[in-house]
């Protein structure tokens, strides 16, 4: 089992910045990719960025150049630095992790953290 706890959401003005954190606990050695998704009201959940165990990064086109995903292995934490936020970035942001269990893969979600971009 893996537990994910997000923090760092809040209200920010357009053009502002926020940093989200996702702390993982439990069977963390089995995790092979962690990432951030977001879900805006009335819309489907979508990938924002992820990072795999080899350090490869993947970003959605709509955040390239503005958001940065990183991890601190010593703290078992993944971060999402969000710069130049836009109103359409208003959403609940969820931390996600995939892990191996034998020949199976398991998917985990955090509880989500609200980000509101508004003046």
Backbone atoms as SQL, in Angstrom:
CREATE TABLE atoms (id INTEGER PRIMARY KEY, chain TEXT, resi INTEGER, resn TEXT, atom TEXT, x REAL, y REAL, z REAL);
INSERT INTO atoms VALUES
  (1, 'A', 1, 'UNK', 'N', 0.838, -1.201, 0.000),
  (2, 'A', 1, 'UNK', 'CA', 0.000, 0.000, 0.000),
  (3, 'A', 1, 'UNK', 'C', 0.871, 1.248, 0.000),
  (4, 'A', 2, 'UNK', 'N', 0.388, 2.259, -0.693),
  (5, 'A', 2, 'UNK', 'CA', 1.065, 3.553, -0.760),
  (6, 'A', 2, 'UNK', 'C', 0.067, 4.621, -0.349),
  (7, 'A', 3, 'UNK', 'N', 0.511, 5.525, 0.485),
  (8, 'A', 3, 'UNK', 'CA', -0.319, 6.663, 0.865),
  (9, 'A', 3, 'UNK', 'C', 0.309, 7.936, 0.306),
  (10, 'A', 4, 'UNK', 'N', -0.538, 8.808, -0.207),
  (11, 'A', 4, 'UNK', 'CA', -0.088, 10.063, -0.804),
  (12, 'A', 4, 'UNK', 'C', -0.815, 11.218, -0.126),
  (13, 'A', 5, 'UNK', 'N', -0.060, 12.209, 0.298),
  (14, 'A', 5, 'UNK', 'CA', -0.654, 13.375, 0.950),
  (15, 'A', 5, 'UNK', 'C', -0.150, 14.633, 0.269),
  (16, 'A', 6, 'UNK', 'N', -1.074, 15.384, -0.310),
  (17, 'A', 6, 'UNK', 'CA', -0.725, 16.619, -1.009),
  (18, 'A', 6, 'UNK', 'C', -0.842, 17.819, -0.076),
  (19, 'A', 7, 'UNK', 'N', -0.121, 18.853, -0.419),
  (20, 'A', 7, 'UNK', 'CA', -0.225, 20.134, 0.275),
  (21, 'A', 7, 'UNK', 'C', 0.246, 21.224, -0.665),
  (22, 'A', 8, 'UNK', 'N', -0.080, 22.459, -0.310),
  (23, 'A', 8, 'UNK', 'CA', 0.445, 23.591, -1.050),
  (24, 'A', 8, 'UNK', 'C', -0.541, 24.327, -1.926),
  (25, 'A', 9, 'UNK', 'N', -1.771, 23.857, -2.002),
  (26, 'A', 9, 'UNK', 'CA', -2.754, 24.563, -2.819),
  (27, 'A', 9, 'UNK', 'C', -3.192, 25.863, -2.167),
  (28, 'A', 10, 'UNK', 'N', -3.992, 26.621, -2.899),
  (29, 'A', 10, 'UNK', 'CA', -4.484, 27.870, -2.355),
  (30, 'A', 10, 'UNK', 'C', -4.967, 28.802, -3.433),
  (31, 'A', 11, 'UNK', 'N', -5.147, 30.045, -3.050),
  (32, 'A', 11, 'UNK', 'CA', -5.609, 31.094, -3.956),
  (33, 'A', 11, 'UNK', 'C', -4.411, 31.913, -4.418),
  (34, 'A', 12, 'UNK', 'N', -4.319, 32.119, -5.706),
  (35, 'A', 12, 'UNK', 'CA', -3.210, 32.892, -6.264),
  (36, 'A', 12, 'UNK', 'C', -3.740, 33.746, -7.408),
  (37, 'A', 13, 'UNK', 'N', -3.134, 34.882, -7.601),
  (38, 'A', 13, 'UNK', 'CA', -3.534, 35.757, -8.699),
  (39, 'A', 13, 'UNK', 'C', -2.956, 35.255, -10.020),
  (40, 'A', 14, 'UNK', 'N', -3.588, 35.582, -11.125),
  (41, 'A', 14, 'UNK', 'CA', -3.018, 35.221, -12.434),
  (42, 'A', 14, 'UNK', 'C', -1.589, 35.753, -12.552),
  (43, 'A', 15, 'UNK', 'N', -0.726, 34.908, -13.067),
  (44, 'A', 15, 'UNK', 'CA', 0.686, 35.252, -13.167),
  (45, 'A', 15, 'UNK', 'C', 1.499, 34.863, -11.946),
  (46, 'A', 16, 'UNK', 'N', 0.833, 34.447, -10.894),
  (47, 'A', 16, 'UNK', 'CA', 1.521, 34.072, -9.668),
  (48, 'A', 16, 'UNK', 'C', 2.042, 32.655, -9.690),
  (49, 'A', 17, 'UNK', 'N', 2.611, 32.255, -8.544),
  (50, 'A', 17, 'UNK', 'CA', 3.239, 30.932, -8.442),
  (51, 'A', 17, 'UNK', 'C', 2.762, 30.196, -7.198),
  (52, 'A', 18, 'UNK', 'N', 2.774, 28.893, -7.288),
  (53, 'A', 18, 'UNK', 'CA', 2.508, 28.015, -6.156),
  (54, 'A', 18, 'UNK', 'C', 3.397, 26.792, -6.296),
  (55, 'A', 19, 'UNK', 'N', 3.723, 26.185, -5.166),
  (56, 'A', 19, 'UNK', 'CA', 4.430, 24.907, -5.202),
  (57, 'A', 19, 'UNK', 'C', 3.605, 23.871, -4.438),
  (58, 'A', 20, 'UNK', 'N', 3.264, 22.816, -5.136),
  (59, 'A', 20, 'UNK', 'CA', 2.541, 21.702, -4.532),
  (60, 'A', 20, 'UNK', 'C', 3.531, 20.626, -4.098),
  (61, 'A', 21, 'UNK', 'N', 3.204, 19.968, -3.006),
  (62, 'A', 21, 'UNK', 'CA', 4.034, 18.875, -2.503),
  (63, 'A', 21, 'UNK', 'C', 3.182, 17.617, -2.360),
  (64, 'A', 22, 'UNK', 'N', 3.798, 16.475, -2.605),
  (65, 'A', 22, 'UNK', 'CA', 3.126, 15.192, -2.423),
  (66, 'A', 22, 'UNK', 'C', 4.085, 14.270, -1.678),
  (67, 'A', 23, 'UNK', 'N', 3.736, 13.960, -0.439),
  (68, 'A', 23, 'UNK', 'CA', 4.564, 13.080, 0.376),
  (69, 'A', 23, 'UNK', 'C', 4.026, 11.662, 0.292),
  (70, 'A', 24, 'UNK', 'N', 4.889, 10.738, -0.067),
  (71, 'A', 24, 'UNK', 'CA', 4.509, 9.330, -0.192),
  (72, 'A', 24, 'UNK', 'C', 4.992, 8.548, 1.015),
  (73, 'A', 25, 'UNK', 'N', 4.204, 7.579, 1.432),
  (74, 'A', 25, 'UNK', 'CA', 4.588, 6.697, 2.527),
  (75, 'A', 25, 'UNK', 'C', 4.049, 5.308, 2.241),
  (76, 'A', 26, 'UNK', 'N', 4.535, 4.336, 2.995),
  (77, 'A', 26, 'UNK', 'CA', 4.121, 2.953, 2.774),
  (78, 'A', 26, 'UNK', 'C', 5.146, 2.227, 1.927),
  (79, 'A', 27, 'UNK', 'N', 4.684, 1.485, 0.945),
  (80, 'A', 27, 'UNK', 'CA', 5.559, 0.673, 0.098),
  (81, 'A', 27, 'UNK', 'C', 6.171, 1.525, -1.011),
  (82, 'A', 28, 'UNK', 'N', 6.946, 2.502, -0.626),
  (83, 'A', 28, 'UNK', 'CA', 7.450, 3.474, -1.595),
  (84, 'A', 28, 'UNK', 'C', 8.489, 2.873, -2.529),
  (85, 'A', 29, 'UNK', 'N', 9.171, 1.816, -2.105),
  (86, 'A', 29, 'UNK', 'CA', 10.184, 1.224, -2.974),
  (87, 'A', 29, 'UNK', 'C', 9.565, 0.587, -4.205),
  (88, 'A', 30, 'UNK', 'N', 8.263, 0.339, -4.176),
  (89, 'A', 30, 'UNK', 'CA', 7.591, -0.285, -5.310),
  (90, 'A', 30, 'UNK', 'C', 7.087, 0.738, -6.333),
  (91, 'A', 31, 'UNK', 'N', 7.192, 2.024, -6.019),
  (92, 'A', 31, 'UNK', 'CA', 6.695, 3.073, -6.913),
  (93, 'A', 31, 'UNK', 'C', 7.642, 3.241, -8.094),
  (94, 'A', 32, 'UNK', 'N', 7.078, 3.283, -9.311),
  (95, 'A', 32, 'UNK', 'CA', 7.927, 3.503, -10.477),
  (96, 'A', 32, 'UNK', 'C', 7.595, 4.783, -11.236),
  (97, 'A', 33, 'UNK', 'N', 6.479, 5.402, -10.937),
  (98, 'A', 33, 'UNK', 'CA', 6.190, 6.713, -11.507),
  (99, 'A', 33, 'UNK', 'C', 5.252, 7.459, -10.570),
  (100, 'A', 34, 'UNK', 'N', 5.505, 8.757, -10.438),
  (101, 'A', 34, 'UNK', 'CA', 4.621, 9.633, -9.674),
  (102, 'A', 34, 'UNK', 'C', 4.317, 10.851, -10.515),
  (103, 'A', 35, 'UNK', 'N', 3.144, 11.381, -10.308),
  (104, 'A', 35, 'UNK', 'CA', 2.771, 12.519, -11.125),
  (105, 'A', 35, 'UNK', 'C', 1.666, 13.344, -10.515),
  (106, 'A', 36, 'UNK', 'N', 1.306, 14.375, -11.248),
  (107, 'A', 36, 'UNK', 'CA', 0.241, 15.272, -10.856),
  (108, 'A', 36, 'UNK', 'C', -0.820, 15.300, -11.955),
  (109, 'A', 37, 'UNK', 'N', -2.058, 15.223, -11.536),
  (110, 'A', 37, 'UNK', 'CA', -3.209, 15.380, -12.406),
  (111, 'A', 37, 'UNK', 'C', -4.049, 16.530, -11.868),
  (112, 'A', 38, 'UNK', 'N', -4.921, 17.030, -12.701),
  (113, 'A', 38, 'UNK', 'CA', -5.837, 18.051, -12.225),
  (114, 'A', 38, 'UNK', 'C', -7.227, 17.816, -12.805),
  (115, 'A', 39, 'UNK', 'N', -8.203, 18.291, -12.066),
  (116, 'A', 39, 'UNK', 'CA', -9.587, 18.184, -12.525),
  (117, 'A', 39, 'UNK', 'C', -10.303, 19.486, -12.227),
  (118, 'A', 40, 'UNK', 'N', -10.696, 20.143, -13.303),
  (119, 'A', 40, 'UNK', 'CA', -11.463, 21.381, -13.194),
  (120, 'A', 40, 'UNK', 'C', -12.949, 21.046, -13.124),
  (121, 'A', 41, 'UNK', 'N', -13.755, 21.935, -12.588),
  (122, 'A', 41, 'UNK', 'CA', -15.196, 21.669, -12.490),
  (123, 'A', 41, 'UNK', 'C', -15.799, 21.335, -13.853),
  (124, 'A', 42, 'UNK', 'N', -16.517, 20.229, -13.901),
  (125, 'A', 42, 'UNK', 'CA', -17.184, 19.836, -15.125),
  (126, 'A', 42, 'UNK', 'C', -16.290, 19.232, -16.180),
  (127, 'A', 43, 'UNK', 'N', -15.028, 19.015, -15.853),
  (128, 'A', 43, 'UNK', 'CA', -14.091, 18.459, -16.824),
  (129, 'A', 43, 'UNK', 'C', -13.484, 17.158, -16.316),
  (130, 'A', 44, 'UNK', 'N', -12.888, 16.424, -17.247),
  (131, 'A', 44, 'UNK', 'CA', -12.235, 15.181, -16.878),
  (132, 'A', 44, 'UNK', 'C', -10.883, 15.455, -16.229),
  (133, 'A', 45, 'UNK', 'N', -10.469, 14.511, -15.426),
  (134, 'A', 45, 'UNK', 'CA', -9.141, 14.602, -14.829),
  (135, 'A', 45, 'UNK', 'C', -8.094, 14.441, -15.930),
  (136, 'A', 46, 'UNK', 'N', -7.043, 15.269, -15.874),
  (137, 'A', 46, 'UNK', 'CA', -6.023, 15.229, -16.920),
  (138, 'A', 46, 'UNK', 'C', -4.630, 15.265, -16.320),
  (139, 'A', 47, 'UNK', 'N', -3.704, 14.664, -17.033),
  (140, 'A', 47, 'UNK', 'CA', -2.317, 14.649, -16.596),
  (141, 'A', 47, 'UNK', 'C', -1.710, 16.041, -16.711),
  (142, 'A', 48, 'UNK', 'N', -0.976, 16.432, -15.692),
  (143, 'A', 48, 'UNK', 'CA', -0.215, 17.683, -15.721),
  (144, 'A', 48, 'UNK', 'C', 1.262, 17.376, -15.971),
  (145, 'A', 49, 'UNK', 'N', 1.831, 16.499, -15.168),
  (146, 'A', 49, 'UNK', 'CA', 3.241, 16.133, -15.309),
  (147, 'A', 49, 'UNK', 'C', 3.512, 14.873, -14.504),
  (148, 'A', 50, 'UNK', 'N', 4.508, 14.112, -14.934),
  (149, 'A', 50, 'UNK', 'CA', 4.932, 12.980, -14.125),
  (150, 'A', 50, 'UNK', 'C', 6.440, 12.770, -14.251),
  (151, 'A', 51, 'UNK', 'N', 6.957, 11.975, -13.311),
  (152, 'A', 51, 'UNK', 'CA', 8.382, 11.675, -13.264),
  (153, 'A', 51, 'UNK', 'C', 8.526, 10.202, -12.907),
  (154, 'A', 52, 'UNK', 'N', 9.380, 9.483, -13.647),
  (155, 'A', 52, 'UNK', 'CA', 9.510, 8.062, -13.361),
  (156, 'A', 52, 'UNK', 'C', 10.751, 7.780, -12.518),
  (157, 'A', 53, 'UNK', 'N', 10.926, 6.531, -12.170),
  (158, 'A', 53, 'UNK', 'CA', 12.017, 6.169, -11.264),
  (159, 'A', 53, 'UNK', 'C', 13.385, 6.435, -11.861),
  (160, 'A', 54, 'UNK', 'N', 13.452, 6.528, -13.201),
  (161, 'A', 54, 'UNK', 'CA', 14.716, 6.845, -13.855),
  (162, 'A', 54, 'UNK', 'C', 14.971, 8.333, -13.970),
  (163, 'A', 55, 'UNK', 'N', 14.000, 9.127, -13.543),
  (164, 'A', 55, 'UNK', 'CA', 14.157, 10.575, -13.589),
  (165, 'A', 55, 'UNK', 'C', 13.611, 11.227, -14.847),
  (166, 'A', 56, 'UNK', 'N', 13.017, 10.451, -15.738),
  (167, 'A', 56, 'UNK', 'CA', 12.450, 11.027, -16.957),
  (168, 'A', 56, 'UNK', 'C', 11.207, 11.837, -16.616),
  (169, 'A', 57, 'UNK', 'N', 11.096, 12.986, -17.274),
  (170, 'A', 57, 'UNK', 'CA', 10.003, 13.910, -17.015),
  (171, 'A', 57, 'UNK', 'C', 9.041, 13.931, -18.194),
  (172, 'A', 58, 'UNK', 'N', 7.777, 14.152, -17.874),
  (173, 'A', 58, 'UNK', 'CA', 6.740, 14.229, -18.900),
  (174, 'A', 58, 'UNK', 'C', 5.786, 15.345, -18.512),
  (175, 'A', 59, 'UNK', 'N', 5.512, 16.244, -19.466),
  (176, 'A', 59, 'UNK', 'CA', 4.632, 17.370, -19.202),
  (177, 'A', 59, 'UNK', 'C', 3.508, 17.433, -20.224),
  (178, 'A', 60, 'UNK', 'N', 2.360, 17.889, -19.759),
  (179, 'A', 60, 'UNK', 'CA', 1.288, 18.215, -20.687),
  (180, 'A', 60, 'UNK', 'C', 1.686, 19.470, -21.451),
  (181, 'A', 61, 'UNK', 'N', 1.244, 19.568, -22.692),
  (182, 'A', 61, 'UNK', 'CA', 1.615, 20.719, -23.520),
  (183, 'A', 61, 'UNK', 'C', 1.197, 22.041, -22.882),
  (184, 'A', 62, 'UNK', 'N', 0.090, 22.039, -22.172),
  (185, 'A', 62, 'UNK', 'CA', -0.429, 23.310, -21.659),
  (186, 'A', 62, 'UNK', 'C', 0.359, 23.836, -20.459),
  (187, 'A', 63, 'UNK', 'N', 1.334, 23.084, -19.955),
  (188, 'A', 63, 'UNK', 'CA', 2.138, 23.584, -18.832),
  (189, 'A', 63, 'UNK', 'C', 3.635, 23.685, -19.161),
  (190, 'A', 64, 'UNK', 'N', 4.016, 23.251, -20.348),
  (191, 'A', 64, 'UNK', 'CA', 5.435, 23.289, -20.702),
  (192, 'A', 64, 'UNK', 'C', 5.978, 24.709, -20.626),
  (193, 'A', 65, 'UNK', 'N', 7.106, 24.810, -19.951),
  (194, 'A', 65, 'UNK', 'CA', 7.739, 26.110, -19.797),
  (195, 'A', 65, 'UNK', 'C', 7.266, 26.882, -18.583),
  (196, 'A', 66, 'UNK', 'N', 6.190, 26.430, -17.947),
  (197, 'A', 66, 'UNK', 'CA', 5.669, 27.143, -16.781),
  (198, 'A', 66, 'UNK', 'C', 5.713, 26.289, -15.513),
  (199, 'A', 67, 'UNK', 'N', 5.514, 24.999, -15.634),
  (200, 'A', 67, 'UNK', 'CA', 5.502, 24.104, -14.479),
  (201, 'A', 67, 'UNK', 'C', 6.746, 23.223, -14.494),
  (202, 'A', 68, 'UNK', 'N', 7.208, 22.862, -13.302),
  (203, 'A', 68, 'UNK', 'CA', 8.343, 21.963, -13.164),
  (204, 'A', 68, 'UNK', 'C', 8.043, 20.910, -12.111),
  (205, 'A', 69, 'UNK', 'N', 8.198, 19.656, -12.499),
  (206, 'A', 69, 'UNK', 'CA', 8.036, 18.562, -11.539),
  (207, 'A', 69, 'UNK', 'C', 9.420, 18.113, -11.082),
  (208, 'A', 70, 'UNK', 'N', 9.534, 17.816, -9.805),
  (209, 'A', 70, 'UNK', 'CA', 10.815, 17.362, -9.260),
  (210, 'A', 70, 'UNK', 'C', 10.546, 16.444, -8.076),
  (211, 'A', 71, 'UNK', 'N', 11.576, 15.790, -7.605),
  (212, 'A', 71, 'UNK', 'CA', 11.394, 14.898, -6.464),
  (213, 'A', 71, 'UNK', 'C', 12.595, 14.986, -5.531),
  (214, 'A', 72, 'UNK', 'N', 12.328, 14.695, -4.272),
  (215, 'A', 72, 'UNK', 'CA', 13.368, 14.604, -3.252),
  (216, 'A', 72, 'UNK', 'C', 13.280, 13.188, -2.691),
  (217, 'A', 73, 'UNK', 'N', 14.176, 12.336, -3.121),
  (218, 'A', 73, 'UNK', 'CA', 14.104, 10.937, -2.709),
  (219, 'A', 73, 'UNK', 'C', 14.303, 10.767, -1.208),
  (220, 'A', 74, 'UNK', 'N', 15.092, 11.634, -0.605),
  (221, 'A', 74, 'UNK', 'CA', 15.340, 11.529, 0.834),
  (222, 'A', 74, 'UNK', 'C', 14.071, 11.797, 1.636),
  (223, 'A', 75, 'UNK', 'N', 13.197, 12.642, 1.075),
  (224, 'A', 75, 'UNK', 'CA', 11.945, 12.987, 1.754),
  (225, 'A', 75, 'UNK', 'C', 10.748, 12.238, 1.185),
  (226, 'A', 76, 'UNK', 'N', 10.981, 11.401, 0.175),
  (227, 'A', 76, 'UNK', 'CA', 9.884, 10.671, -0.478),
  (228, 'A', 76, 'UNK', 'C', 8.780, 11.622, -0.925),
  (229, 'A', 77, 'UNK', 'N', 9.201, 12.720, -1.500),
  (230, 'A', 77, 'UNK', 'CA', 8.263, 13.786, -1.856),
  (231, 'A', 77, 'UNK', 'C', 8.476, 14.218, -3.300),
  (232, 'A', 78, 'UNK', 'N', 7.369, 14.449, -3.983),
  (233, 'A', 78, 'UNK', 'CA', 7.382, 14.992, -5.336),
  (234, 'A', 78, 'UNK', 'C', 6.757, 16.388, -5.289),
  (235, 'A', 79, 'UNK', 'N', 7.347, 17.291, -6.036),
  (236, 'A', 79, 'UNK', 'CA', 6.896, 18.682, -6.043),
  (237, 'A', 79, 'UNK', 'C', 6.406, 19.071, -7.432),
  (238, 'A', 80, 'UNK', 'N', 5.517, 20.044, -7.452),
  (239, 'A', 80, 'UNK', 'CA', 5.105, 20.659, -8.703),
  (240, 'A', 80, 'UNK', 'C', 5.199, 22.167, -8.511),
  (241, 'A', 81, 'UNK', 'N', 6.209, 22.743, -9.118),
  (242, 'A', 81, 'UNK', 'CA', 6.364, 24.193, -9.091),
  (243, 'A', 81, 'UNK', 'C', 5.574, 24.775, -10.248),
  (244, 'A', 82, 'UNK', 'N', 4.618, 25.626, -9.929),
  (245, 'A', 82, 'UNK', 'CA', 3.734, 26.187, -10.937),
  (246, 'A', 82, 'UNK', 'C', 3.964, 27.685, -11.003),
  (247, 'A', 83, 'UNK', 'N', 4.443, 28.143, -12.140),
  (248, 'A', 83, 'UNK', 'CA', 4.703, 29.568, -12.359),
  (249, 'A', 83, 'UNK', 'C', 3.769, 30.104, -13.424),
  (250, 'A', 84, 'UNK', 'N', 3.596, 31.422, -13.421),
  (251, 'A', 84, 'UNK', 'CA', 2.758, 32.073, -14.418),
  (252, 'A', 84, 'UNK', 'C', 1.397, 31.378, -14.535),
  (253, 'A', 85, 'UNK', 'N', 0.763, 31.207, -13.399),
  (254, 'A', 85, 'UNK', 'CA', -0.523, 30.517, -13.384),
  (255, 'A', 85, 'UNK', 'C', -1.593, 31.317, -14.099),
  (256, 'A', 86, 'UNK', 'N', -2.481, 30.590, -14.758),
  (257, 'A', 86, 'UNK', 'CA', -3.568, 31.189, -15.515),
  (258, 'A', 86, 'UNK', 'C', -4.910, 30.804, -14.887),
  (259, 'A', 87, 'UNK', 'N', -5.948, 31.588, -15.107),
  (260, 'A', 87, 'UNK', 'CA', -7.261, 31.253, -14.522),
  (261, 'A', 87, 'UNK', 'C', -7.730, 29.843, -14.878),
  (262, 'A', 88, 'UNK', 'N', -7.388, 29.376, -16.066),
  (263, 'A', 88, 'UNK', 'CA', -7.797, 28.017, -16.454),
  (264, 'A', 88, 'UNK', 'C', -7.049, 26.938, -15.685),
  (265, 'A', 89, 'UNK', 'N', -6.094, 27.349, -14.882),
  (266, 'A', 89, 'UNK', 'CA', -5.405, 26.413, -14.017),
  (267, 'A', 89, 'UNK', 'C', -6.155, 26.126, -12.729),
  (268, 'A', 90, 'UNK', 'N', -7.289, 26.775, -12.543),
  (269, 'A', 90, 'UNK', 'CA', -8.130, 26.515, -11.374),
  (270, 'A', 90, 'UNK', 'C', -8.668, 25.095, -11.442),
  (271, 'A', 91, 'UNK', 'N', -8.331, 24.309, -10.430),
  (272, 'A', 91, 'UNK', 'CA', -8.711, 22.894, -10.428),
  (273, 'A', 91, 'UNK', 'C', -8.296, 22.276, -9.103),
  (274, 'A', 92, 'UNK', 'N', -8.760, 21.066, -8.892),
  (275, 'A', 92, 'UNK', 'CA', -8.218, 20.254, -7.801),
  (276, 'A', 92, 'UNK', 'C', -7.051, 19.460, -8.384),
  (277, 'A', 93, 'UNK', 'N', -5.915, 19.578, -7.740),
  (278, 'A', 93, 'UNK', 'CA', -4.719, 18.891, -8.201),
  (279, 'A', 93, 'UNK', 'C', -4.504, 17.644, -7.347),
  (280, 'A', 94, 'UNK', 'N', -4.308, 16.527, -8.041),
  (281, 'A', 94, 'UNK', 'CA', -4.169, 15.241, -7.376),
  (282, 'A', 94, 'UNK', 'C', -2.791, 14.645, -7.625),
  (283, 'A', 95, 'UNK', 'N', -2.217, 14.116, -6.592),
  (284, 'A', 95, 'UNK', 'CA', -0.981, 13.347, -6.723),
  (285, 'A', 95, 'UNK', 'C', -1.343, 11.912, -7.084),
  (286, 'A', 96, 'UNK', 'N', -0.523, 11.314, -7.925),
  (287, 'A', 96, 'UNK', 'CA', -0.788, 9.957, -8.409),
  (288, 'A', 96, 'UNK', 'C', 0.490, 9.139, -8.371),
  (289, 'A', 97, 'UNK', 'N', 0.361, 7.864, -8.108),
  (290, 'A', 97, 'UNK', 'CA', 1.531, 6.984, -8.118),
  (291, 'A', 97, 'UNK', 'C', 1.148, 5.621, -8.666),
  (292, 'A', 98, 'UNK', 'N', 2.072, 5.044, -9.424),
  (293, 'A', 98, 'UNK', 'CA', 1.938, 3.679, -9.905),
  (294, 'A', 98, 'UNK', 'C', 3.025, 2.852, -9.234),
  (295, 'A', 99, 'UNK', 'N', 2.629, 1.658, -8.795),
  (296, 'A', 99, 'UNK', 'CA', 3.613, 0.800, -8.153),
  (297, 'A', 99, 'UNK', 'C', 3.444, -0.629, -8.636),
  (298, 'A', 100, 'UNK', 'N', 4.512, -1.401, -8.489),
  (299, 'A', 100, 'UNK', 'CA', 4.467, -2.815, -8.832),
  (300, 'A', 100, 'UNK', 'C', 4.067, -3.634, -7.613),
  (301, 'A', 101, 'UNK', 'N', 3.291, -4.664, -7.867),
  (302, 'A', 101, 'UNK', 'CA', 2.987, -5.663, -6.841),
  (303, 'A', 101, 'UNK', 'C', 3.045, -7.002, -7.536),
  (304, 'A', 102, 'UNK', 'N', 4.221, -7.647, -7.424),
  (305, 'A', 102, 'UNK', 'CA', 4.424, -8.872, -8.188),
  (306, 'A', 102, 'UNK', 'C', 4.354, -8.558, -9.672),
  (307, 'A', 103, 'UNK', 'N', 3.464, -9.219, -10.387),
  (308, 'A', 103, 'UNK', 'CA', 3.290, -8.984, -11.808),
  (309, 'A', 103, 'UNK', 'C', 2.199, -7.952, -12.089),
  (310, 'A', 104, 'UNK', 'N', 1.608, -7.434, -11.047),
  (311, 'A', 104, 'UNK', 'CA', 0.531, -6.463, -11.211),
  (312, 'A', 104, 'UNK', 'C', 1.024, -5.051, -10.955),
  (313, 'A', 105, 'UNK', 'N', 0.244, -4.094, -11.412),
  (314, 'A', 105, 'UNK', 'CA', 0.518, -2.696, -11.098),
  (315, 'A', 105, 'UNK', 'C', -0.667, -2.130, -10.344),
  (316, 'A', 106, 'UNK', 'N', -0.379, -1.260, -9.400),
  (317, 'A', 106, 'UNK', 'CA', -1.406, -0.628, -8.600),
  (318, 'A', 106, 'UNK', 'C', -1.326, 0.881, -8.776),
  (319, 'A', 107, 'UNK', 'N', -2.477, 1.520, -8.710),
  (320, 'A', 107, 'UNK', 'CA', -2.559, 2.957, -8.894),
  (321, 'A', 107, 'UNK', 'C', -3.105, 3.602, -7.622),
  (322, 'A', 108, 'UNK', 'N', -2.475, 4.669, -7.201),
  (323, 'A', 108, 'UNK', 'CA', -2.879, 5.358, -5.972),
  (324, 'A', 108, 'UNK', 'C', -3.117, 6.833, -6.242),
  (325, 'A', 109, 'UNK', 'N', -4.043, 7.395, -5.486),
  (326, 'A', 109, 'UNK', 'CA', -4.372, 8.822, -5.588),
  (327, 'A', 109, 'UNK', 'C', -4.327, 9.458, -4.207),
  (328, 'A', 110, 'UNK', 'N', -3.894, 10.716, -4.191),
  (329, 'A', 110, 'UNK', 'CA', -4.023, 11.505, -2.985),
  (330, 'A', 110, 'UNK', 'C', -5.425, 12.078, -2.892),
  (331, 'A', 111, 'UNK', 'N', -5.661, 12.850, -1.835),
  (332, 'A', 111, 'UNK', 'CA', -7.004, 13.390, -1.605),
  (333, 'A', 111, 'UNK', 'C', -7.262, 14.639, -2.423),
  (334, 'A', 112, 'UNK', 'N', -6.220, 15.227, -2.993),
  (335, 'A', 112, 'UNK', 'CA', -6.363, 16.420, -3.816),
  (336, 'A', 112, 'UNK', 'C', -6.151, 17.698, -3.024),
  (337, 'A', 113, 'UNK', 'N', -5.678, 18.704, -3.727),
  (338, 'A', 113, 'UNK', 'CA', -5.503, 20.028, -3.134),
  (339, 'A', 113, 'UNK', 'C', -6.031, 21.061, -4.114),
  (340, 'A', 114, 'UNK', 'N', -6.824, 21.988, -3.606),
  (341, 'A', 114, 'UNK', 'CA', -7.497, 22.962, -4.466),
  (342, 'A', 114, 'UNK', 'C', -6.557, 24.115, -4.825),
  (343, 'A', 115, 'UNK', 'N', -6.536, 24.436, -6.108),
  (344, 'A', 115, 'UNK', 'CA', -5.809, 25.609, -6.597),
  (345, 'A', 115, 'UNK', 'C', -6.825, 26.522, -7.277),
  (346, 'A', 116, 'UNK', 'N', -6.854, 27.764, -6.850),
  (347, 'A', 116, 'UNK', 'CA', -7.746, 28.756, -7.456),
  (348, 'A', 116, 'UNK', 'C', -6.898, 29.907, -7.962),
  (349, 'A', 117, 'UNK', 'N', -7.028, 30.169, -9.254),
  (350, 'A', 117, 'UNK', 'CA', -6.282, 31.257, -9.884),
  (351, 'A', 117, 'UNK', 'C', -7.293, 32.339, -10.246),
  (352, 'A', 118, 'UNK', 'N', -7.245, 33.415, -9.494),
  (353, 'A', 118, 'UNK', 'CA', -8.251, 34.462, -9.668),
  (354, 'A', 118, 'UNK', 'C', -7.737, 35.772, -9.102),
  (355, 'A', 119, 'UNK', 'N', -8.178, 36.844, -9.733),
  (356, 'A', 119, 'UNK', 'CA', -7.825, 38.167, -9.227),
  (357, 'A', 119, 'UNK', 'C', -8.924, 38.696, -8.302);
